Amino acid sequence: MGTEHPLVDGTGDGYVVSETVLPVVALTPMRADLFLRAAADGRRVVVLTPDAARLTESFRQVLDGADGRWVVRAEDGALRDGMTGTALTRVADAFRTPGSGDAVDPRHLAVPVPDQVQFVVSASIRHRADAGIRLGRAWETFAALGPGSTPVGWGTHEPVEDAWDKDTLTAAARARMPHDARFSVIGSPDAPLAGSVTARRTDKGVEEVVTGLVGVGAPGTPGVRRAHDAATVLLADLCRTALPLVAMVFARVGSADLTVRPVLEQDPEPVAMLLGAPAVQGLGLDVDEMRERFGAERVGRPRVPSLVLRFRDGPSRPDATGWERLRPVVDHLGRDAVERLTGRDLGADRHSEEHPHAP
């Protein structure tokens, strides 16, 4: 692929550069097309932005999934990786494996004002490949963590054009089968929500993957406490309407509009986890042992139980962080198994004192 695409401003060895001066970089139809065409040509995408630019959550997910890079150019011309803060001499350095001696641009370490407590949510749900399948219920469950009750819109690109409706969402995914179908999901300014839902065929039917962010309120507000209290109840509710494999809820502070800024993000703190019936059976878990050792709650169907685990009793609890409670569970289940289930790297030690503004 050469420079014929309208959004390509330069090329390098195995990558294309797309530069923009827009304050918010979203997954527009043209940018989605750029990712598709670059992948078909065996190239990755570098998005080059000014220091003040932000990415939408949906664009960030696609950029990450395509192994692309976000390069930020400061006013003085200095380059850095927008995600890691690594100082770069040239754009091509964004694809170099980071080393221990790499410098981090001080601008990446700026601590922004914590506008919003964000719940980082994810779920993998199994469905039978039949006419009764209905996608989107998981997002309605997660939306209830915040001040809203459902998402307000969905679409293939941003800005999304369709009002939230599970039936039309499901029909659109069905029309794309057997290919994967990915859609952006949004909330409202008063009930912010941003993420995606992906449906893919598997040998067991259809897998629905939900991932994104839910704004639950400003730090210290009653909404944050309510969201922590509701997390395990809502995860248990997933088992009443679907067959989840796993679901996770983490908490962190971030921007009110849920966009991604080119600064060091707070490491999300584990709030709650659902191990669905397929995971309980596949991992050979003893339900009574999980309850006695880790306080797991048995939920779902009596004959094929699921487990919900709470890792935070509330915001800013000083005596035990979520990571301290999650770590022994991970050790018991097997780190590799949990990372495969959740798609998260759980290897690094985390400590609450590293993030004094933990939600």
C-alpha positions as MATLAB code, in Angstrom:
seq = 'MGTEHPLVDGTGDGYVVSETVLPVVALTPMRADLFLRAAADGRRVVVLTPDAARLTESFRQVLDGADGRWVVRAEDGALRDGMTGTALTRVADAFRTPGSGDAVDPRHLAVPVPDQVQFVVSASIRHRADAGIRLGRAWETFAALGPGSTPVGWGTHEPVEDAWDKDTLTAAARARMPHDARFSVIGSPDAPLAGSVTARRTDKGVEEVVTGLVGVGAPGTPGVRRAHDAATVLLADLCRTALPLVAMVFARVGSADLTVRPVLEQDPEPVAMLLGAPAVQGLGLDVDEMRERFGAERVGRPRVPSLVLRFRDGPSRPDATGWERLRPVVDHLGRDAVERLTGRDLGADRHSEEHPHAP';
ca = [
       0.000    0.000    0.000;
       1.451    3.356   -1.002;
       0.294    6.865   -0.119;
      -2.919    6.666   -2.117;
      -5.094    6.345    0.985;
      -6.328    9.798    2.042;
      -5.191    9.275    5.646;
      -1.659    8.060    4.871;
       0.918   10.816    5.312;
       4.043    8.660    5.172;
       5.366    5.116    5.073;
       8.191    3.174    6.660;
       9.455   -0.361    6.914;
       6.255   -2.310    7.582;
       4.124    0.627    8.686;
       2.174    3.652    7.500;
       1.877    6.992    9.287;
      -1.411    8.838    9.609;
      -1.056   12.324   11.074;
      -3.937   14.312   12.512;
      -4.309   17.571   14.409;
      -7.819   16.808   15.635;
      -8.285   17.056   19.418;
     -10.070   13.667   19.550;
      -9.118   10.734   17.308;
     -12.132    8.488   16.720;
     -12.814    5.316   14.750;
     -14.305    7.031   11.701;
     -15.123    5.013    8.553;
     -11.951    6.301    6.879;
      -9.756    5.279    9.810;
     -11.386    1.869   10.014;
     -10.701    1.449    6.291;
      -7.078    2.442    6.843;
      -6.615   -0.337    9.408;
      -8.180   -2.896    7.057;
      -6.088   -1.892    4.069;
      -2.878   -1.681    6.089;
      -3.459   -5.162    7.517;
      -4.138   -6.566    4.046;
      -0.804   -5.122    2.927;
       1.043   -6.514    5.952;
       1.615   -3.078    7.481;
       0.851   -1.562   10.839;
      -0.583    1.883   11.522;
       1.083    4.737   13.382;
      -1.209    7.591   14.351;
       0.777   10.802   14.896;
      -0.914   13.490   16.979;
      -0.167   16.680   18.912;
       0.416   16.567   22.641;
      -3.140   17.624   23.489;
      -4.886   14.954   21.402;
      -6.940   12.150   22.934;
      -8.133    8.804   21.606;
     -11.619    7.400   21.940;
     -11.790    4.049   23.696;
     -13.058    2.354   20.539;
     -10.168    3.707   18.462;
      -7.689    2.692   21.158;
      -9.018   -0.867   21.123;
      -8.666   -1.151   17.346;
      -5.196    0.419   17.376;
      -4.097   -2.007   20.086;
      -5.684   -5.000   18.351;
      -3.878   -4.128   15.120;
      -0.543   -3.772   16.979;
      -0.398   -0.138   15.912;
       1.312    2.743   17.676;
       0.366    6.168   18.964;
       3.188    8.686   18.552;
       2.844   12.123   20.126;
       4.726   15.164   18.852;
       5.133   17.890   21.471;
       5.268   21.591   20.611;
       9.077   21.488   20.716;
       9.087   18.653   18.166;
      10.014   15.891   20.637;
       8.414   12.505   19.938;
       7.169    9.969   22.458;
       5.027    6.851   22.565;
       1.562    8.007   23.623;
       0.901    4.815   25.597;
       4.245    4.157   27.304;
       5.823    7.616   27.293;
       9.077    6.247   25.848;
      11.052    9.067   24.243;
      11.540    8.460   20.515;
      14.158    9.817   18.145;
      12.060    8.977   15.107;
       8.667    7.446   14.406;
      10.167    4.056   13.493;
      11.489    3.724   17.060;
       7.915    3.168   18.232;
       8.207   -0.429   16.999;
      11.510   -1.091   18.713;
      11.366   -3.392   21.741;
      11.656   -1.145   24.822;
      14.770   -1.534   26.937;
      15.475   -0.836   30.592;
      17.637    2.117   29.616;
      14.967    3.871   27.564;
      14.093    7.342   28.783;
      10.511    8.316   29.541;
       9.443   11.778   28.461;
       8.610   13.786   31.627;
       5.418   15.036   29.980;
       4.066   11.495   30.097;
       4.395   11.508   33.889;
       2.152   14.533   34.380;
      -0.614   13.620   36.816;
      -3.967   14.793   35.407;
      -6.856   15.838   37.608;
      -8.903   12.680   38.378;
     -12.221   13.663   36.794;
     -14.009   10.322   36.788;
     -13.808    6.910   38.370;
     -13.863    4.508   35.451;
     -14.850    0.878   35.789;
     -12.887   -1.172   33.262;
     -15.201   -4.015   32.280;
     -14.845   -7.142   30.189;
     -16.803  -10.330   29.635;
     -16.747  -13.387   27.421;
     -20.143  -15.029   26.913;
     -21.096  -18.195   25.061;
     -24.264  -18.499   23.001;
     -25.811  -21.286   21.019;
     -25.728  -20.534   17.307;
     -29.499  -20.523   16.872;
     -32.354  -18.125   16.243;
     -32.707  -17.377   19.955;
     -29.352  -15.638   20.314;
     -29.528  -12.048   21.561;
     -26.409   -9.942   21.941;
     -25.940   -6.851   24.086;
     -27.364   -7.907   27.436;
     -23.912   -7.833   29.024;
     -23.507   -4.170   28.097;
     -26.852   -3.383   29.702;
     -25.625   -5.104   32.851;
     -22.376   -3.137   32.882;
     -24.180    0.135   32.097;
     -26.067   -0.271   35.379;
     -22.771    0.214   37.240;
     -23.017    3.893   36.345;
     -25.896    6.361   36.493;
     -27.483    4.964   33.321;
     -29.435    1.784   32.720;
     -28.480    0.927   29.130;
     -26.085    2.156   26.452;
     -27.573    4.819   24.190;
     -26.043    3.869   20.853;
     -24.041    1.418   18.795;
     -22.486    1.311   15.357;
     -19.726    0.039   13.119;
     -17.866    3.351   13.276;
     -17.755    6.608   15.206;
     -19.767    8.660   15.672;
     -22.262    5.860   16.127;
     -25.545    6.343   14.285;
     -27.911    3.704   15.672;
     -29.917    3.994   18.872;
     -29.336    1.147   21.295;
     -31.376   -1.908   20.381;
     -30.291   -5.476   21.085;
     -32.349   -6.949   18.258;
     -30.884   -4.764   15.516;
     -27.404   -5.260   16.958;
     -27.882   -9.027   16.884;
     -29.266   -8.930   13.343;
     -26.259   -6.933   12.147;
     -23.863   -9.435   13.717;
     -25.791  -12.373   12.253;
     -25.581  -10.832    8.769;
     -21.779  -10.808    8.995;
     -21.362  -14.403   10.085;
     -19.228  -16.465    9.723;
     -16.900  -13.434    9.874;
     -16.280  -11.613   13.139;
     -18.576   -8.665   13.806;
     -17.318   -5.776   15.952;
     -19.399   -2.769   16.985;
     -18.722    0.339   19.058;
     -20.998    1.027   22.021;
     -21.497    4.394   23.737;
     -23.351    5.998   26.609;
     -24.470    9.585   27.135;
     -22.631   12.608   28.592;
     -24.574   12.132   31.834;
     -23.962    8.363   31.891;
     -20.651    7.875   30.068;
     -19.883    4.477   28.619;
     -17.479    3.529   25.836;
     -16.404    0.198   24.447;
     -17.180   -2.547   22.004;
     -19.009   -5.808   21.488;
     -17.583   -8.488   19.218;
     -19.370  -11.621   18.036;
     -17.423  -14.523   16.542;
     -18.203  -18.098   15.567;
     -16.468  -20.843   17.537;
     -16.710  -24.621   17.646;
     -19.078  -24.174   20.622;
     -21.430  -21.683   18.954;
     -21.059  -17.905   19.151;
     -18.774  -16.046   21.543;
     -19.729  -12.512   22.564;
     -16.809  -10.435   23.851;
     -17.552   -7.184   25.649;
     -14.856   -4.749   26.731;
     -14.747   -1.076   27.628;
     -15.243    1.618   30.250;
     -18.148    2.810   32.390;
     -18.018    6.156   34.181;
     -19.434    5.746   37.681;
     -18.900    9.230   39.119;
     -16.328   11.684   40.389;
     -13.939   10.370   43.066;
     -15.509   10.424   46.507;
     -19.111   10.680   45.315;
     -21.918    8.304   46.337;
     -22.065    6.865   42.827;
     -18.612    5.360   43.235;
     -19.594    3.608   46.458;
     -22.807    2.371   44.842;
     -20.884    0.977   41.871;
     -18.518   -0.966   44.129;
     -21.456   -2.381   46.063;
     -23.315   -3.325   42.873;
     -20.426   -4.990   41.026;
     -20.840   -8.530   42.358;
     -24.641   -8.369   42.159;
     -24.510   -7.351   38.511;
     -21.912   -9.990   37.642;
     -24.132  -12.624   39.210;
     -27.007  -11.287   37.113;
     -25.090  -12.166   33.939;
     -25.599  -15.844   34.770;
     -29.383  -15.453   34.722;
     -29.558  -14.355   31.100;
     -26.524  -15.970   29.465;
     -23.689  -18.468   29.829;
     -20.643  -16.343   30.677;
     -17.175  -17.826   30.617;
     -15.536  -15.038   32.601;
     -16.120  -11.382   33.462;
     -13.918   -8.830   35.206;
     -14.436   -5.401   36.721;
     -11.516   -3.103   37.552;
     -11.525    0.513   38.777;
      -9.268    3.472   38.031;
      -9.461    7.245   37.747;
      -9.371    8.963   34.376;
     -11.005   11.514   32.130;
     -14.682   12.342   32.486;
     -15.384   11.607   28.816;
     -13.502    8.269   28.967;
     -11.010    9.291   26.271;
      -7.372    8.211   26.493;
      -4.767   10.886   27.128;
      -1.014   10.567   26.363;
      -0.069   10.448   30.033;
       0.632    7.667   32.510;
      -2.623    5.933   33.313;
      -3.391    4.585   36.743;
      -3.074    0.836   37.015;
      -6.660   -0.453   37.342;
      -7.543   -1.963   40.708;
      -9.476   -5.272   40.693;
     -13.036   -4.934   41.976;
     -14.784   -8.223   41.163;
     -14.571  -11.324   39.007;
     -17.071  -13.829   37.652;
     -16.005  -17.363   36.813;
     -18.838  -18.749   34.744;
     -19.953  -22.356   34.736;
     -17.718  -23.299   31.745;
     -14.679  -21.891   33.575;
     -15.594  -23.574   36.873;
     -15.912  -26.911   35.106;
     -12.928  -26.414   32.810;
     -10.605  -25.480   35.671;
     -11.936  -28.295   37.866;
     -12.775  -25.924   40.721;
     -14.194  -27.094   44.038;
     -17.001  -24.626   44.736;
     -16.956  -25.169   48.504;
     -13.181  -24.737   48.650;
     -13.388  -21.485   46.656;
     -16.005  -20.193   49.088;
     -14.008  -21.123   52.188;
     -10.618  -19.895   50.964;
     -11.548  -16.811   48.957;
     -15.085  -15.892   49.955;
     -16.468  -16.794   46.535;
     -20.244  -16.632   46.171;
     -22.041  -19.429   44.361;
     -24.378  -18.017   41.705;
     -26.152  -19.137   38.566;
     -27.776  -22.482   37.970;
     -27.680  -24.998   40.837;
     -26.456  -27.915   38.708;
     -23.821  -25.886   36.826;
     -22.734  -23.208   39.311;
     -20.740  -20.076   38.652;
     -18.614  -18.132   41.135;
     -18.395  -14.422   41.925;
     -15.433  -13.041   43.861;
     -15.201   -9.568   45.405;
     -11.759   -7.963   45.656;
     -12.694   -4.492   46.896;
     -15.121   -3.666   49.685;
     -15.287   -0.081   48.529;
     -13.262    2.864   47.275;
      -9.970    3.784   48.943;
     -10.005    0.905   51.423;
      -6.566    1.076   53.096;
      -6.217   -2.365   54.661;
      -6.328   -4.566   51.563;
      -6.034   -3.636   47.912;
      -7.793   -5.507   45.163;
      -4.493   -6.890   43.887;
      -3.685   -8.333   47.317;
      -6.967  -10.247   47.242;
      -6.771  -11.250   43.585;
      -3.202  -12.533   43.731;
      -3.866  -15.667   45.862;
      -6.865  -16.504   43.660;
      -4.671  -16.279   40.566;
      -2.012  -18.430   42.219;
      -4.635  -21.045   43.093;
      -6.209  -21.149   39.641;
      -2.935  -20.891   37.756;
      -1.667  -17.627   36.329;
      -1.541  -18.870   32.739;
      -5.117  -20.132   32.922;
      -6.455  -16.860   34.341;
      -4.564  -14.749   31.815;
      -5.976  -16.847   28.980;
      -9.484  -16.437   30.376;
      -9.288  -12.702   31.023;
      -6.855  -11.567   28.346;
      -4.979   -9.518   30.966;
      -1.359   -9.589   32.072;
      -1.538  -10.356   35.799;
       2.161  -10.976   36.358;
       3.349   -7.690   37.807;
       3.075   -6.935   41.507;
       0.822   -3.991   42.269;
       0.678   -1.962   45.443;
      -1.882    0.636   46.425;
       0.767    3.114   47.555;
       1.923    3.414   43.958;
      -1.399    5.103   43.213;
      -2.385    7.385   46.075;
      -5.631    8.324   44.299;
      -6.866    4.751   43.946;
     -10.643    4.731   43.425;
];
